[in-house]
Amino acid sequence: MLIYGLKNCDTCRKAMRSLPDAKLIDVRAEGVPVDVMGQAFNTFGDALVNKRSTTWRALTESQRAEDTLELLSEHPALMKRPLIACNDKVFLGWNNEIEADIKALS
């Protein structure tokens, strides 16, 4: 199980505490593999972009209009976190329902 996020993100830390066997992949340092990002985009669409982030607010209108996958590759911190890959499924965010779904798969 892989958790794509930021090592200093509180939500990612909560997920890591609940899923001790998971490995955290820091998206700023390592990025997200193209196939995982493609699967996440096919599953979540534009919801994959955190439009409340400071990174999003700092972008110009022309940058915001770019293709979502290109934008996320250029600015990985824009991705909503965590993105969790488990048994060929992807989950976005962290709450009790997602935690239960993931634990049911493992």
C-alpha positions, -999 to 999 in steps of 0.1 A, spaced: 0 0 0 14 34 -10 3 68 3 11 97 -20 12 130 -1 35 153 18 55 142 48 45 173 68 7 171 59 -14 164 90 -40 144 70 -12 122 55 2 117 90 -32 105 103 -34 80 74 1 68 82 -8 63 118 -38 43 109 -21 23 82 13 14 97 22 -10 69 18 17 42 47 36 27 46 73 23 58 87 -10 65 124 -8 51 139 -40 73 169 -39 105 148 -38 94 117 -58 63 127 -77 34 103 -85 39 76 -112 21 85 -145 0 53 -143 -11 60 -108 -19 96 -116 -38 85 -147 -59 60 -127 -66 87 -100 -76 112 -127 -99 87 -143 -115 79 -109 -117 114 -94 -113 139 -123 -108 175 -114 -115 167 -78 -79 156 -77 -69 193 -76 -70 210 -42 -85 244 -52 -83 257 -16 -45 254 -14 -21 283 -13 -4 269 -44 -37 271 -63 -43 307 -52 -8 317 -64 -14 304 -99 -25 328 -127 -57 322 -146 -38 309 -176 -20 284 -154 -53 273 -138 -67 266 -173 -39 241 -181 -46 204 -185 -51 189 -150 -25 162 -153 1 187 -166 -7 211 -138 -3 183 -112 30 172 -127 43 208 -125 29 215 -91 25 182 -72 15 200 -40 -18 209 -57 -30 173 -54 -56 167 -27 -40 144 -1 -35 117 6 -39 96 -26 -38 60 -15 -31 31 -38 -41 -2 -25 -48 -35 -44 -53 -18 -78 -77 8 -63 -71 44 -54 -86 65 -26 -85 103 -23 -85 120 11 -88 105 46 -119 99 67 -135 70 86 -153 56 55 -121 55 35 -102 40 64 -128 12 67 -128 6 29 -90 3 29 -88 -19 59 -115 -42 44 -92 -47 13 -60 -54 33 
